Amino acid sequence: MSTIKIPTPLRAYTGGNAEISIQGETVGAALNDLTRQYPDLKQHIYEGEQLRNFVNVFIGDEDIRYRDGLDTDLAPSDNLRIIPSIAGGAPAQVVTAKAARTADAIDRQVDHSALRVNQAFIITLLIVAFVTGLWPLVAYVCAVMLAGSFVPEAAHFKLIYFRFLRPRGFVKPDVKRDNPEPHRFAQLVGGIFLLVATIAFLLRVPVLGWGLAWFVVALAALNLLAGICVGCIMYYQLHRLGVSGFTQAPIR
């Protein structure tokens, strides 16, 4: 049986209970069980069949929007949390300052196990591409990296971790207080190198293509094995220089 933590603004509809036991194999089923227990709560978290815009649901420290939404699988040991966003309107929509700080803290967390799985896939697939001579595999890794840089839900290698490896206990989560933006920038940098490599292959300059691919392998291996994220270092340097778009300072 899972549990769900209720934010202060919504506890008026749960008899003051801050944590409730719920049942369901998906997040949607669990929330249905919650609203079955507390029917008055339903109109404050749902709009039709969808969650209201200001309602964010997390499994541990992960927003379900980055997985399968209400269809996200839920294990009995999982803990859900409802964290409302700041919004105007009815009292149920008003978030306390404490809840706002909690939401911001969640945004500033990164599961480093997901990063390591992502790096392991990049290294493995690029080495396989080199050994077999299948340069289109480099193009595939490039596409995954670039897509995941702009749309986190499209990060296929991380999705394997979130949907398969972590739920089955093959890889344990390693959530740390960290900025996600530098890691996405690091992936973007690697994706750009592989994009140039792909162009080199198309132009029949395989030496350049494989050289760039191995450079990305080296960067990913440095991050995976030594914890040194070169792209993150670049991001924070650009932040210190005041470059537009690089808004996050290192977390102390």
SEDREN-247605 format. One record per residue (C-alpha): x, y, z. Coordinates in steps of 0.1 Angstrom, whole numbers, plus 5000, padded with zeros to 4 digits. Layout:
<sites>
XYZ ...
</sites>
This chain:
<sites>
500050005000 501450344990 501050675008 500451024996 501351355014 498751625012 499851995012 498452225038 495952405015 494152085007 494051925042 490752095049 489351835025 491051535041 489951585076 493251755084 495251435075 498651515061 499451165050 497050905036 497350545027 496150464991 495950174968 496550144931 498950014905 499250344887 499250704899 495850764884 494350464902 495950574935 494450924932 491050774924 491350584956 492250904974 489251084960 487050784968 488050825005 487751205004 485151294977 485351674985 488951664974 488251564938 487051904925 490252064939 492751834922 490951734890 489451934862 487351674843 489651374839 492851564841 494851714870 494352084875 497152304862 498352404896 498452044910 501851874906 502251514917 505651364926 506751004932 509551064957 511351354940 510251294904 507451474887 505051234870 504951464840 508451334831 507150984831 503750854820 501551114839 498550944856 499450614838 502850604857 503350264874 503150284912 504950034935 503549964970 506750114984 506350444965 505350764982 503351024964 503251394971 500951664959 502752004956 500652294944 502052564922 501452924930 498153044915 495453294922 491853214927 489952994952 491452924987 492352574976 494652714950 496652934973 499952774982 501752865014 505253005014 506552685028 504952485001 506352714975 509852664989 509252294989 508352304952 511452504944 513552254964 512151974943 512952154911 516552184923 517051804927 518651564902 518651184903 522351124895 521550754889 519550864858 522551064847 524950774851 522650534832 522350794804 526150824802 526650444803 524250404773 526050684754 529450524759 528250174751 526350264719 529150484706 531750204712 529449954695 529150194666 532850224662 533549844665 530849754640 531350054617 527750154620 527950524619 524150564618 524150454654 526150774662 523350964645 520850784667 522750874699 523051234686 519251254681 518551114716 520951354732 519651664714 516051574720 516651504757 518351844760 515252034750 512551794761 513451594792 510551344785 512351254752 515551144770 515250774760 518150644779 516950804811 513450674805 514850324805 516150394840 512850554852 510550294837 512549974840 515749984859 514650184890 511150034895 512649684895 515449774918 518249714893 519550064899 518950254931 518050634930 520650874940 518851204943 520951504951 520351874955 521552004922 520552214892 519252014862 520052294837 523852244836 523351864830 520951934801 523452184787 526251924790 524151674770 523451944744 527152004740 527751634735 524851614711 526351904690 529651724688 527851414675 525851624651 529051744636 530351384636 527151274617 527751544591 531351434587 530151074580 527651204554 530551404538 532651084538 535151214564 535050914588 538251004606 536751334618 533451154626 534950884647 537351134664 534351344675 532451034686 535450924708 535651274722 532051244734 532850894748 535751054768 533551334782 530851084792 533350854808 534951134827 531551224841 530550864848 533750744863 535251054879 532051264885 533551554864 530951714842 532751934817 529552064802 528352174837 531652354843 531152534810 527552624820 528652784854 531452974837 529053124812 526753204842 529653394859 530253584827 526653694827 525753524794 521953534788 520153214794 522653074819 520653174850 521552914876 524452964901 526052654917 524152524947 526252544978 
</sites>
